[in-house]
């Protein structure tokens, strides 16, 4: 009987962990998309300021 209860608890815990991992991955993906959009929005301003100061524009990380 205890083995059955332990198996049920382990199954529920495993499902919860998988769901948390999926949510964490979704958040990381959204954060990456937001970062890319911000870079594209601010890139012209960075280029202009760089041209005014005579420096190089940093490359975007791959």
ZADOZA-457502 format. One record per atom (N, C-alpha, C, CB): residue in one letter; atom name; x, y, z. Coordinates in Angstrom, 1 decimal, decimal comma. Glycine has a CB too. Example, Ala and Ser with C-alpha at 12.3 -4.5 7.8 and 13.67 -1.06 7.14 Angstrom:
BEGIN
<r><r>a</r><a>N</a><xx>13,2</xx><yy>-5,7</yy><zz>7,8</zz></r>
<r><r>a</r><a>CA</a><xx>12,3</xx><yy>-4,5</yy><zz>7,8</zz></r>
<r><r>a</r><a>C</a><xx>13,2</xx><yy>-3,3</yy><zz>7,8</zz></r>
<r><r>a</r><a>CB</a><xx>11,3</xx><yy>-4,5</yy><zz>9,0</zz></r>
<r><r>s</r><a>N</a><xx>12,8</xx><yy>-2,2</yy><zz>7,1</zz></r>
<r><r>s</r><a>CA</a><xx>13,7</xx><yy>-1,1</yy><zz>7,1</zz></r>
<r><r>s</r><a>C</a><xx>12,9</xx><yy>0,0</yy><zz>7,9</zz></r>
<r><r>s</r><a>CB</a><xx>14,1</xx><yy>-0,6</yy><zz>5,7</zz></r>
This chain:
BEGIN
<r><r>x</r><a>N</a><xx>0,8</xx><yy>-1,2</yy><zz>0,0</zz></r>
<r><r>x</r><a>CA</a><xx>0,0</xx><yy>0,0</yy><zz>0,0</zz></r>
<r><r>x</r><a>C</a><xx>0,9</xx><yy>1,3</yy><zz>0,0</zz></r>
<r><r>x</r><a>CB</a><xx>-0,9</xx><yy>0,0</yy><zz>1,2</zz></r>
<r><r>x</r><a>N</a><xx>1,9</xx><yy>1,2</yy><zz>0,8</zz></r>
<r><r>x</r><a>CA</a><xx>2,8</xx><yy>2,4</yy><zz>0,9</zz></r>
<r><r>x</r><a>C</a><xx>3,5</xx><yy>2,6</yy><zz>-0,5</zz></r>
<r><r>x</r><a>CB</a><xx>3,9</xx><yy>2,2</yy><zz>2,0</zz></r>
<r><r>x</r><a>N</a><xx>3,8</xx><yy>1,5</yy><zz>-1,2</zz></r>
<r><r>x</r><a>CA</a><xx>4,5</xx><yy>1,7</yy><zz>-2,5</zz></r>
<r><r>x</r><a>C</a><xx>3,6</xx><yy>2,4</yy><zz>-3,5</zz></r>
<r><r>x</r><a>CB</a><xx>4,9</xx><yy>0,3</yy><zz>-3,0</zz></r>
<r><r>x</r><a>N</a><xx>2,3</xx><yy>2,0</yy><zz>-3,4</zz></r>
<r><r>x</r><a>CA</a><xx>1,3</xx><yy>2,6</yy><zz>-4,4</zz></r>
<r><r>x</r><a>C</a><xx>1,2</xx><yy>4,1</yy><zz>-4,1</zz></r>
<r><r>x</r><a>CB</a><xx>-0,1</xx><yy>1,9</yy><zz>-4,2</zz></r>
<r><r>x</r><a>N</a><xx>1,1</xx><yy>4,5</yy><zz>-2,8</zz></r>
<r><r>x</r><a>CA</a><xx>1,0</xx><yy>5,9</yy><zz>-2,4</zz></r>
<r><r>x</r><a>C</a><xx>2,3</xx><yy>6,7</yy><zz>-2,8</zz></r>
<r><r>x</r><a>CB</a><xx>0,8</xx><yy>6,1</yy><zz>-0,9</zz></r>
<r><r>x</r><a>N</a><xx>3,4</xx><yy>6,0</yy><zz>-2,6</zz></r>
<r><r>x</r><a>CA</a><xx>4,7</xx><yy>6,7</yy><zz>-3,0</zz></r>
<r><r>x</r><a>C</a><xx>4,8</xx><yy>6,9</yy><zz>-4,6</zz></r>
<r><r>x</r><a>CB</a><xx>5,9</xx><yy>5,8</yy><zz>-2,6</zz></r>
<r><r>x</r><a>N</a><xx>4,3</xx><yy>5,9</yy><zz>-5,3</zz></r>
<r><r>x</r><a>CA</a><xx>4,2</xx><yy>6,0</yy><zz>-6,8</zz></r>
<r><r>x</r><a>C</a><xx>3,3</xx><yy>7,1</yy><zz>-7,2</zz></r>
<r><r>x</r><a>CB</a><xx>3,8</xx><yy>4,7</yy><zz>-7,4</zz></r>
<r><r>x</r><a>N</a><xx>2,2</xx><yy>7,3</yy><zz>-6,6</zz></r>
<r><r>x</r><a>CA</a><xx>1,2</xx><yy>8,3</yy><zz>-6,9</zz></r>
<r><r>x</r><a>C</a><xx>1,9</xx><yy>9,7</yy><zz>-6,6</zz></r>
<r><r>x</r><a>CB</a><xx>-0,1</xx><yy>8,2</yy><zz>-6,2</zz></r>
<r><r>x</r><a>N</a><xx>2,5</xx><yy>9,8</yy><zz>-5,5</zz></r>
<r><r>x</r><a>CA</a><xx>3,1</xx><yy>11,1</yy><zz>-5,1</zz></r>
<r><r>x</r><a>C</a><xx>4,3</xx><yy>11,4</yy><zz>-6,1</zz></r>
<r><r>x</r><a>CB</a><xx>3,6</xx><yy>11,1</yy><zz>-3,7</zz></r>
<r><r>x</r><a>N</a><xx>5,1</xx><yy>10,4</yy><zz>-6,4</zz></r>
<r><r>x</r><a>CA</a><xx>6,2</xx><yy>10,6</yy><zz>-7,3</zz></r>
<r><r>x</r><a>C</a><xx>5,7</xx><yy>11,0</yy><zz>-8,7</zz></r>
<r><r>x</r><a>CB</a><xx>7,0</xx><yy>9,3</yy><zz>-7,4</zz></r>
<r><r>x</r><a>N</a><xx>4,6</xx><yy>10,4</yy><zz>-9,2</zz></r>
<r><r>x</r><a>CA</a><xx>4,0</xx><yy>10,8</yy><zz>-10,4</zz></r>
<r><r>x</r><a>C</a><xx>3,5</xx><yy>12,2</yy><zz>-10,5</zz></r>
<r><r>x</r><a>CB</a><xx>2,9</xx><yy>9,9</yy><zz>-10,8</zz></r>
<r><r>x</r><a>N</a><xx>2,8</xx><yy>12,6</yy><zz>-9,4</zz></r>
<r><r>x</r><a>CA</a><xx>2,4</xx><yy>14,0</yy><zz>-9,3</zz></r>
<r><r>x</r><a>C</a><xx>3,5</xx><yy>15,0</yy><zz>-9,2</zz></r>
<r><r>x</r><a>CB</a><xx>1,4</xx><yy>14,2</yy><zz>-8,1</zz></r>
<r><r>x</r><a>N</a><xx>4,5</xx><yy>14,7</yy><zz>-8,5</zz></r>
<r><r>x</r><a>CA</a><xx>5,7</xx><yy>15,6</yy><zz>-8,4</zz></r>
<r><r>x</r><a>C</a><xx>6,4</xx><yy>15,7</yy><zz>-9,7</zz></r>
<r><r>x</r><a>CB</a><xx>6,6</xx><yy>15,0</yy><zz>-7,3</zz></r>
<r><r>x</r><a>N</a><xx>6,5</xx><yy>14,6</yy><zz>-10,4</zz></r>
<r><r>x</r><a>CA</a><xx>7,2</xx><yy>14,6</yy><zz>-11,7</zz></r>
<r><r>x</r><a>C</a><xx>6,4</xx><yy>15,5</yy><zz>-12,7</zz></r>
<r><r>x</r><a>CB</a><xx>7,3</xx><yy>13,2</yy><zz>-12,2</zz></r>
<r><r>x</r><a>N</a><xx>5,1</xx><yy>15,4</yy><zz>-12,7</zz></r>
<r><r>x</r><a>CA</a><xx>4,3</xx><yy>16,2</yy><zz>-13,6</zz></r>
<r><r>x</r><a>C</a><xx>4,5</xx><yy>17,7</yy><zz>-13,2</zz></r>
<r><r>x</r><a>CB</a><xx>2,8</xx><yy>15,8</yy><zz>-13,5</zz></r>
<r><r>x</r><a>N</a><xx>4,5</xx><yy>18,0</yy><zz>-11,9</zz></r>
<r><r>x</r><a>CA</a><xx>4,7</xx><yy>19,4</yy><zz>-11,5</zz></r>
<r><r>x</r><a>C</a><xx>6,0</xx><yy>19,9</yy><zz>-11,9</zz></r>
<r><r>x</r><a>CB</a><xx>4,5</xx><yy>19,5</yy><zz>-10,0</zz></r>
<r><r>x</r><a>N</a><xx>7,1</xx><yy>19,1</yy><zz>-11,8</zz></r>
<r><r>x</r><a>CA</a><xx>8,4</xx><yy>19,5</yy><zz>-12,2</zz></r>
<r><r>x</r><a>C</a><xx>8,5</xx><yy>19,8</yy><zz>-13,7</zz></r>
<r><r>x</r><a>CB</a><xx>9,5</xx><yy>18,5</yy><zz>-11,7</zz></r>
<r><r>x</r><a>N</a><xx>7,9</xx><yy>18,9</yy><zz>-14,5</zz></r>
<r><r>x</r><a>CA</a><xx>7,9</xx><yy>19,1</yy><zz>-15,9</zz></r>
<r><r>x</r><a>C</a><xx>7,2</xx><yy>20,4</yy><zz>-16,3</zz></r>
<r><r>x</r><a>CB</a><xx>7,2</xx><yy>17,9</yy><zz>-16,6</zz></r>
<r><r>x</r><a>N</a><xx>6,0</xx><yy>20,6</yy><zz>-15,6</zz></r>
<r><r>x</r><a>CA</a><xx>5,3</xx><yy>21,8</yy><zz>-15,9</zz></r>
<r><r>x</r><a>C</a><xx>6,1</xx><yy>23,1</yy><zz>-15,6</zz></r>
<r><r>x</r><a>CB</a><xx>4,0</xx><yy>21,8</yy><zz>-15,2</zz></r>
<r><r>x</r><a>N</a><xx>6,8</xx><yy>23,0</yy><zz>-14,4</zz></r>
<r><r>x</r><a>CA</a><xx>7,6</xx><yy>24,2</yy><zz>-14,0</zz></r>
<r><r>x</r><a>C</a><xx>8,7</xx><yy>24,4</yy><zz>-15,0</zz></r>
<r><r>x</r><a>CB</a><xx>8,2</xx><yy>23,9</yy><zz>-12,6</zz></r>
<r><r>x</r><a>N</a><xx>9,4</xx><yy>23,3</yy><zz>-15,5</zz></r>
<r><r>x</r><a>CA</a><xx>10,4</xx><yy>23,5</yy><zz>-16,5</zz></r>
<r><r>x</r><a>C</a><xx>9,9</xx><yy>24,1</yy><zz>-17,8</zz></r>
<r><r>x</r><a>CB</a><xx>11,1</xx><yy>22,1</yy><zz>-16,8</zz></r>
<r><r>x</r><a>N</a><xx>8,7</xx><yy>23,6</yy><zz>-18,2</zz></r>
<r><r>x</r><a>CA</a><xx>8,1</xx><yy>24,2</yy><zz>-19,5</zz></r>
<r><r>x</r><a>C</a><xx>7,8</xx><yy>25,7</yy><zz>-19,3</zz></r>
<r><r>x</r><a>CB</a><xx>6,8</xx><yy>23,4</yy><zz>-19,8</zz></r>
<r><r>x</r><a>N</a><xx>7,3</xx><yy>26,1</yy><zz>-18,1</zz></r>
<r><r>x</r><a>CA</a><xx>7,0</xx><yy>27,5</yy><zz>-17,9</zz></r>
<r><r>x</r><a>C</a><xx>8,3</xx><yy>28,3</yy><zz>-17,9</zz></r>
<r><r>x</r><a>CB</a><xx>6,3</xx><yy>27,6</yy><zz>-16,5</zz></r>
<r><r>x</r><a>N</a><xx>9,4</xx><yy>27,8</yy><zz>-17,2</zz></r>
<r><r>x</r><a>CA</a><xx>10,6</xx><yy>28,5</yy><zz>-17,2</zz></r>
<r><r>x</r><a>C</a><xx>11,2</xx><yy>28,6</yy><zz>-18,6</zz></r>
<r><r>x</r><a>CB</a><xx>11,6</xx><yy>27,7</yy><zz>-16,3</zz></r>
<r><r>x</r><a>N</a><xx>11,1</xx><yy>27,6</yy><zz>-19,5</zz></r>
<r><r>x</r><a>CA</a><xx>11,6</xx><yy>27,7</yy><zz>-20,8</zz></r>
<r><r>x</r><a>C</a><xx>10,8</xx><yy>28,8</yy><zz>-21,6</zz></r>
<r><r>x</r><a>CB</a><xx>11,5</xx><yy>26,4</yy><zz>-21,5</zz></r>
<r><r>x</r><a>N</a><xx>9,5</xx><yy>28,8</yy><zz>-21,4</zz></r>
<r><r>x</r><a>CA</a><xx>8,6</xx><yy>29,8</yy><zz>-22,0</zz></r>
<r><r>x</r><a>C</a><xx>9,0</xx><yy>31,2</yy><zz>-21,6</zz></r>
<r><r>x</r><a>CB</a><xx>7,1</xx><yy>29,5</yy><zz>-21,7</zz></r>
<r><r>x</r><a>N</a><xx>9,3</xx><yy>31,4</yy><zz>-20,4</zz></r>
<r><r>x</r><a>CA</a><xx>9,8</xx><yy>32,7</yy><zz>-19,9</zz></r>
<r><r>x</r><a>C</a><xx>11,1</xx><yy>33,1</yy><zz>-20,5</zz></r>
<r><r>x</r><a>CB</a><xx>9,9</xx><yy>32,7</yy><zz>-18,3</zz></r>
<r><r>x</r><a>N</a><xx>12,0</xx><yy>32,1</yy><zz>-20,6</zz></r>
<r><r>x</r><a>CA</a><xx>13,3</xx><yy>32,4</yy><zz>-21,2</zz></r>
<r><r>x</r><a>C</a><xx>13,2</xx><yy>32,8</yy><zz>-22,7</zz></r>
<r><r>x</r><a>CB</a><xx>14,3</xx><yy>31,2</yy><zz>-21,1</zz></r>
<r><r>x</r><a>N</a><xx>12,3</xx><yy>32,1</yy><zz>-23,4</zz></r>
<r><r>x</r><a>CA</a><xx>12,1</xx><yy>32,4</yy><zz>-24,8</zz></r>
<r><r>x</r><a>C</a><xx>11,5</xx><yy>33,8</yy><zz>-25,0</zz></r>
<r><r>x</r><a>CB</a><xx>11,1</xx><yy>31,4</yy><zz>-25,4</zz></r>
<r><r>x</r><a>N</a><xx>10,5</xx><yy>34,2</yy><zz>-24,1</zz></r>
<r><r>x</r><a>CA</a><xx>9,9</xx><yy>35,5</yy><zz>-24,2</zz></r>
<r><r>x</r><a>C</a><xx>10,9</xx><yy>36,6</yy><zz>-23,9</zz></r>
<r><r>x</r><a>CB</a><xx>8,7</xx><yy>35,6</yy><zz>-23,2</zz></r>
<r><r>x</r><a>N</a><xx>11,8</xx><yy>36,3</yy><zz>-22,9</zz></r>
<r><r>x</r><a>CA</a><xx>12,8</xx><yy>37,3</yy><zz>-22,5</zz></r>
<r><r>x</r><a>C</a><xx>13,8</xx><yy>37,5</yy><zz>-23,7</zz></r>
<r><r>x</r><a>CB</a><xx>13,6</xx><yy>36,9</yy><zz>-21,3</zz></r>
<r><r>x</r><a>N</a><xx>14,1</xx><yy>36,4</yy><zz>-24,4</zz></r>
<r><r>x</r><a>CA</a><xx>15,1</xx><yy>36,5</yy><zz>-25,5</zz></r>
<r><r>x</r><a>C</a><xx>14,4</xx><yy>37,3</yy><zz>-26,6</zz></r>
<r><r>x</r><a>CB</a><xx>15,5</xx><yy>35,1</yy><zz>-26,0</zz></r>
<r><r>x</r><a>N</a><xx>13,1</xx><yy>37,1</yy><zz>-26,9</zz></r>
<r><r>x</r><a>CA</a><xx>12,4</xx><yy>37,8</yy><zz>-28,0</zz></r>
<r><r>x</r><a>C</a><xx>12,4</xx><yy>39,3</yy><zz>-27,6</zz></r>
<r><r>x</r><a>CB</a><xx>11,0</xx><yy>37,2</yy><zz>-28,2</zz></r>
<r><r>x</r><a>N</a><xx>12,1</xx><yy>39,6</yy><zz>-26,4</zz></r>
<r><r>x</r><a>CA</a><xx>12,0</xx><yy>41,0</yy><zz>-25,9</zz></r>
<r><r>x</r><a>C</a><xx>13,4</xx><yy>41,7</yy><zz>-26,1</zz></r>
<r><r>x</r><a>CB</a><xx>11,6</xx><yy>41,1</yy><zz>-24,5</zz></r>
<r><r>x</r><a>N</a><xx>14,4</xx><yy>40,9</yy><zz>-25,7</zz></r>
<r><r>x</r><a>CA</a><xx>15,8</xx><yy>41,5</yy><zz>-25,9</zz></r>
<r><r>x</r><a>C</a><xx>16,1</xx><yy>41,8</yy><zz>-27,3</zz></r>
<r><r>x</r><a>CB</a><xx>16,9</xx><yy>40,5</yy><zz>-25,3</zz></r>
<r><r>x</r><a>N</a><xx>15,7</xx><yy>40,9</yy><zz>-28,2</zz></r>
<r><r>x</r><a>CA</a><xx>16,0</xx><yy>41,1</yy><zz>-29,7</zz></r>
<r><r>x</r><a>C</a><xx>15,2</xx><yy>42,3</yy><zz>-30,2</zz></r>
<r><r>x</r><a>CB</a><xx>15,6</xx><yy>39,9</yy><zz>-30,5</zz></r>
<r><r>x</r><a>N</a><xx>14,0</xx><yy>42,5</yy><zz>-29,8</zz></r>
<r><r>x</r><a>CA</a><xx>13,2</xx><yy>43,6</yy><zz>-30,2</zz></r>
<r><r>x</r><a>C</a><xx>13,7</xx><yy>44,9</yy><zz>-29,7</zz></r>
<r><r>x</r><a>CB</a><xx>11,7</xx><yy>43,5</yy><zz>-29,7</zz></r>
<r><r>x</r><a>N</a><xx>14,2</xx><yy>44,9</yy><zz>-28,4</zz></r>
<r><r>x</r><a>CA</a><xx>14,7</xx><yy>46,1</yy><zz>-27,8</zz></r>
<r><r>x</r><a>C</a><xx>16,0</xx><yy>46,5</yy><zz>-28,6</zz></r>
<r><r>x</r><a>CB</a><xx>15,1</xx><yy>45,9</yy><zz>-26,3</zz></r>
<r><r>x</r><a>N</a><xx>16,8</xx><yy>45,5</yy><zz>-29,0</zz></r>
<r><r>x</r><a>CA</a><xx>18,0</xx><yy>45,8</yy><zz>-29,7</zz></r>
<r><r>x</r><a>C</a><xx>17,7</xx><yy>46,5</yy><zz>-31,0</zz></r>
<r><r>x</r><a>CB</a><xx>18,9</xx><yy>44,5</yy><zz>-29,9</zz></r>
<r><r>x</r><a>N</a><xx>16,7</xx><yy>45,9</yy><zz>-31,7</zz></r>
<r><r>x</r><a>CA</a><xx>16,4</xx><yy>46,5</yy><zz>-33,0</zz></r>
<r><r>x</r><a>C</a><xx>15,8</xx><yy>47,9</yy><zz>-32,9</zz></r>
<r><r>x</r><a>CB</a><xx>15,4</xx><yy>45,6</yy><zz>-33,7</zz></r>
<r><r>x</r><a>N</a><xx>15,0</xx><yy>48,1</yy><zz>-31,9</zz></r>
<r><r>x</r><a>CA</a><xx>14,4</xx><yy>49,4</yy><zz>-31,7</zz></r>
<r><r>x</r><a>C</a><xx>15,5</xx><yy>50,5</yy><zz>-31,4</zz></r>
<r><r>x</r><a>CB</a><xx>13,4</xx><yy>49,4</yy><zz>-30,5</zz></r>
<r><r>x</r><a>N</a><xx>16,5</xx><yy>50,1</yy><zz>-30,6</zz></r>
<r><r>x</r><a>CA</a><xx>17,5</xx><yy>51,1</yy><zz>-30,1</zz></r>
<r><r>x</r><a>C</a><xx>18,8</xx><yy>51,1</yy><zz>-31,0</zz></r>
<r><r>x</r><a>CB</a><xx>17,9</xx><yy>50,8</yy><zz>-28,7</zz></r>
<r><r>x</r><a>N</a><xx>18,9</xx><yy>50,2</yy><zz>-31,9</zz></r>
<r><r>x</r><a>CA</a><xx>20,1</xx><yy>50,1</yy><zz>-32,8</zz></r>
<r><r>x</r><a>C</a><xx>20,3</xx><yy>51,5</yy><zz>-33,5</zz></r>
<r><r>x</r><a>CB</a><xx>19,9</xx><yy>49,0</yy><zz>-33,8</zz></r>
<r><r>x</r><a>N</a><xx>19,3</xx><yy>52,1</yy><zz>-34,1</zz></r>
<r><r>x</r><a>CA</a><xx>19,6</xx><yy>53,4</yy><zz>-34,8</zz></r>
<r><r>x</r><a>C</a><xx>20,1</xx><yy>54,4</yy><zz>-33,9</zz></r>
<r><r>x</r><a>CB</a><xx>18,3</xx><yy>53,9</yy><zz>-35,5</zz></r>
<r><r>x</r><a>N</a><xx>19,6</xx><yy>54,5</yy><zz>-32,7</zz></r>
<r><r>x</r><a>CA</a><xx>20,1</xx><yy>55,5</yy><zz>-31,7</zz></r>
<r><r>x</r><a>C</a><xx>21,5</xx><yy>55,2</yy><zz>-31,3</zz></r>
<r><r>x</r><a>CB</a><xx>19,2</xx><yy>55,5</yy><zz>-30,5</zz></r>
<r><r>x</r><a>N</a><xx>21,8</xx><yy>53,9</yy><zz>-31,1</zz></r>
<r><r>x</r><a>CA</a><xx>23,2</xx><yy>53,5</yy><zz>-30,7</zz></r>
<r><r>x</r><a>C</a><xx>24,1</xx><yy>53,9</yy><zz>-31,9</zz></r>
<r><r>x</r><a>CB</a><xx>23,3</xx><yy>52,0</yy><zz>-30,4</zz></r>
<r><r>x</r><a>N</a><xx>23,7</xx><yy>53,6</yy><zz>-33,1</zz></r>
<r><r>x</r><a>CA</a><xx>24,6</xx><yy>53,9</yy><zz>-34,2</zz></r>
<r><r>x</r><a>C</a><xx>24,8</xx><yy>55,4</yy><zz>-34,3</zz></r>
<r><r>x</r><a>CB</a><xx>23,9</xx><yy>53,4</yy><zz>-35,5</zz></r>
<r><r>x</r><a>N</a><xx>23,8</xx><yy>56,2</yy><zz>-34,2</zz></r>
<r><r>x</r><a>CA</a><xx>23,9</xx><yy>57,7</yy><zz>-34,2</zz></r>
<r><r>x</r><a>C</a><xx>24,9</xx><yy>58,2</yy><zz>-33,2</zz></r>
<r><r>x</r><a>CB</a><xx>22,6</xx><yy>58,3</yy><zz>-34,1</zz></r>
<r><r>x</r><a>N</a><xx>24,7</xx><yy>57,7</yy><zz>-31,9</zz></r>
<r><r>x</r><a>CA</a><xx>25,6</xx><yy>58,2</yy><zz>-30,9</zz></r>
<r><r>x</r><a>C</a><xx>27,0</xx><yy>57,7</yy><zz>-31,1</zz></r>
<r><r>x</r><a>CB</a><xx>25,1</xx><yy>57,7</yy><zz>-29,5</zz></r>
<r><r>x</r><a>N</a><xx>27,2</xx><yy>56,5</yy><zz>-31,6</zz></r>
<r><r>x</r><a>CA</a><xx>28,5</xx><yy>56,0</yy><zz>-31,9</zz></r>
<r><r>x</r><a>C</a><xx>29,2</xx><yy>56,8</yy><zz>-33,0</zz></r>
<r><r>x</r><a>CB</a><xx>28,4</xx><yy>54,5</yy><zz>-32,3</zz></r>
<r><r>x</r><a>N</a><xx>28,4</xx><yy>57,2</yy><zz>-34,0</zz></r>
<r><r>x</r><a>CA</a><xx>28,9</xx><yy>58,0</yy><zz>-35,1</zz></r>
<r><r>x</r><a>C</a><xx>29,4</xx><yy>59,4</yy><zz>-34,6</zz></r>
<r><r>x</r><a>CB</a><xx>27,9</xx><yy>58,2</yy><zz>-36,2</zz></r>
<r><r>x</r><a>N</a><xx>28,5</xx><yy>59,9</yy><zz>-33,7</zz></r>
<r><r>x</r><a>CA</a><xx>28,9</xx><yy>61,2</yy><zz>-33,1</zz></r>
<r><r>x</r><a>C</a><xx>30,1</xx><yy>61,2</yy><zz>-32,3</zz></r>
<r><r>x</r><a>CB</a><xx>27,7</xx><yy>61,8</yy><zz>-32,3</zz></r>
<r><r>x</r><a>N</a><xx>30,3</xx><yy>60,1</yy><zz>-31,5</zz></r>
<r><r>x</r><a>CA</a><xx>31,5</xx><yy>60,0</yy><zz>-30,7</zz></r>
<r><r>x</r><a>C</a><xx>32,7</xx><yy>59,4</yy><zz>-31,4</zz></r>
<r><r>x</r><a>CB</a><xx>31,2</xx><yy>59,2</yy><zz>-29,5</zz></r>
<r><r>x</r><a>N</a><xx>32,5</xx><yy>58,9</yy><zz>-32,6</zz></r>
<r><r>x</r><a>CA</a><xx>33,6</xx><yy>58,3</yy><zz>-33,3</zz></r>
<r><r>x</r><a>C</a><xx>34,0</xx><yy>56,9</yy><zz>-32,9</zz></r>
<r><r>x</r><a>CB</a><xx>34,8</xx><yy>59,2</yy><zz>-33,2</zz></r>
<r><r>x</r><a>N</a><xx>33,1</xx><yy>56,3</yy><zz>-32,2</zz></r>
<r><r>x</r><a>CA</a><xx>33,4</xx><yy>54,9</yy><zz>-31,7</zz></r>
<r><r>x</r><a>C</a><xx>32,8</xx><yy>53,8</yy><zz>-32,6</zz></r>
<r><r>x</r><a>CB</a><xx>33,0</xx><yy>54,7</yy><zz>-30,3</zz></r>
<r><r>x</r><a>N</a><xx>33,1</xx><yy>52,6</yy><zz>-32,2</zz></r>
<r><r>x</r><a>CA</a><xx>32,5</xx><yy>51,5</yy><zz>-32,9</zz></r>
<r><r>x</r><a>C</a><xx>31,2</xx><yy>51,0</yy><zz>-32,3</zz></r>
<r><r>x</r><a>CB</a><xx>33,5</xx><yy>50,3</yy><zz>-33,0</zz></r>
<r><r>x</r><a>N</a><xx>30,3</xx><yy>50,5</yy><zz>-33,1</zz></r>
<r><r>x</r><a>CA</a><xx>29,0</xx><yy>50,0</yy><zz>-32,5</zz></r>
<r><r>x</r><a>C</a><xx>29,3</xx><yy>48,5</yy><zz>-32,1</zz></r>
<r><r>x</r><a>CB</a><xx>27,9</xx><yy>50,0</yy><zz>-33,6</zz></r>
<r><r>x</r><a>N</a><xx>28,9</xx><yy>48,2</yy><zz>-30,9</zz></r>
<r><r>x</r><a>CA</a><xx>29,1</xx><yy>46,8</yy><zz>-30,4</zz></r>
<r><r>x</r><a>C</a><xx>28,3</xx><yy>45,9</yy><zz>-31,2</zz></r>
<r><r>x</r><a>CB</a><xx>28,9</xx><yy>46,7</yy><zz>-28,9</zz></r>
<r><r>x</r><a>N</a><xx>28,8</xx><yy>44,7</yy><zz>-31,5</zz></r>
<r><r>x</r><a>CA</a><xx>28,0</xx><yy>43,7</yy><zz>-32,3</zz></r>
<r><r>x</r><a>C</a><xx>27,0</xx><yy>43,0</yy><zz>-31,3</zz></r>
<r><r>x</r><a>CB</a><xx>29,0</xx><yy>42,7</yy><zz>-32,9</zz></r>
<r><r>x</r><a>N</a><xx>25,9</xx><yy>42,6</yy><zz>-31,9</zz></r>
<r><r>x</r><a>CA</a><xx>24,9</xx><yy>41,9</yy><zz>-31,1</zz></r>
<r><r>x</r><a>C</a><xx>25,4</xx><yy>40,5</yy><zz>-30,8</zz></r>
<r><r>x</r><a>CB</a><xx>23,5</xx><yy>41,9</yy><zz>-31,8</zz></r>
<r><r>x</r><a>N</a><xx>25,2</xx><yy>40,0</yy><zz>-29,6</zz></r>
<r><r>x</r><a>CA</a><xx>25,6</xx><yy>38,7</yy><zz>-29,3</zz></r>
<r><r>x</r><a>C</a><xx>24,7</xx><yy>37,7</yy><zz>-30,1</zz></r>
<r><r>x</r><a>CB</a><xx>25,5</xx><yy>38,4</yy><zz>-27,8</zz></r>
<r><r>x</r><a>N</a><xx>25,3</xx><yy>36,6</yy><zz>-30,6</zz></r>
<r><r>x</r><a>CA</a><xx>24,5</xx><yy>35,6</yy><zz>-31,3</zz></r>
<r><r>x</r><a>C</a><xx>23,6</xx><yy>34,8</yy><zz>-30,4</zz></r>
<r><r>x</r><a>CB</a><xx>25,4</xx><yy>34,7</yy><zz>-32,1</zz></r>
